[in-house]
Amino acid sequence: MIKYHLKCECGVEFESWFSSSKEYDRLEKKKMLSCQCGKSNNISKQLMAPQIASKKVDTKKNKQEEFYKTVNKKLRDLRDYVEKNAEYVGDNFVSEARSIHYDKKNVRSIYGKATPEQTEELLDEGIEVNTVPWIDKANN
Ligand SMILES: [Zn+2]
């Protein structure tokens, strides 16, 4: 079986299956190919080249999608890991980070919110802080 993309002179494009390319040639010669418009038997086979070109584009797009999905998954894994292994302190992050660093009390891993300026300050004080991309869990 072979599938051809066909075009009628009325402008309608459609796809049709044939047992072989010879079968198509035979039907075309006898003007036995028909279109839904019912007015014309003047139907031609479309070149396959554009389809090949679009396939190449598709492959590239798939790779980009795959890359995007992989990055998203790793970011979700990272978020899961942080959530499981650190305590969420929200807006208290800066003061909690300082209290752990200076008072050595209740030493543990924490995560929460800080502005880039606050993060910079903590780093200047020698406190180990990492900024991680926080992905929305609903985001696929
Ligand atoms: Zn037609």
Residues whose N, C-alpha, C, O or C-beta is under 5 A from the ligand:
A	BS01	ZN	C8 C10 V12 C35 Q36 C37 S40
